Amino acid sequence: MSTATKPVPDLSWQQEALCAQTGSEFFFPEPGSSVREAKQICGLCPIRPACLDHALTHDEQFGVWGGLSEKERHHLRRH
């Protein structure tokens, strides 16, 4: 049996992300709530590409990551 562990991903990019400065309520809204504010913040964020890459690589199921909602990321993965 192997005792190897998965490497810990480098998440240092999150410290520079605008979402880290605004709070999670915009990025993880209640079901059916608007994600417009989160997308506006993401649109200004220089870290957006790294964030989206992380979400797609780690199959993030909830919230707005890299400017895309769960539904938009699911659609992107399928195509």
PEMORA-V430158 format. One record per backbone hydrogen bond with DSSP energy under -0.5 kcal/mol. CO is the residue of the C=O (numbers start at 0). NH is the residue of the N-H. If there is no record, write none. Layout:
# PEMORA-V430158
CO | NH
CO | NH
This chain:
# PEMORA-V430158
8 | 10
10 | 13
11 | 14
12 | 15
12 | 16
13 | 16
16 | 19
17 | 20
17 | 21
18 | 21
18 | 22
22 | 25
23 | 26
23 | 27
26 | 63
29 | 32
34 | 38
35 | 39
36 | 40
37 | 41
38 | 42
39 | 43
40 | 43
40 | 44
41 | 44
44 | 47
46 | 49
46 | 50
47 | 51
48 | 52
49 | 53
50 | 54
51 | 55
52 | 56
53 | 57
54 | 59
55 | 58
62 | 64
64 | 67
67 | 64
68 | 72
69 | 73
70 | 74
71 | 75
72 | 76
73 | 77
74 | 78
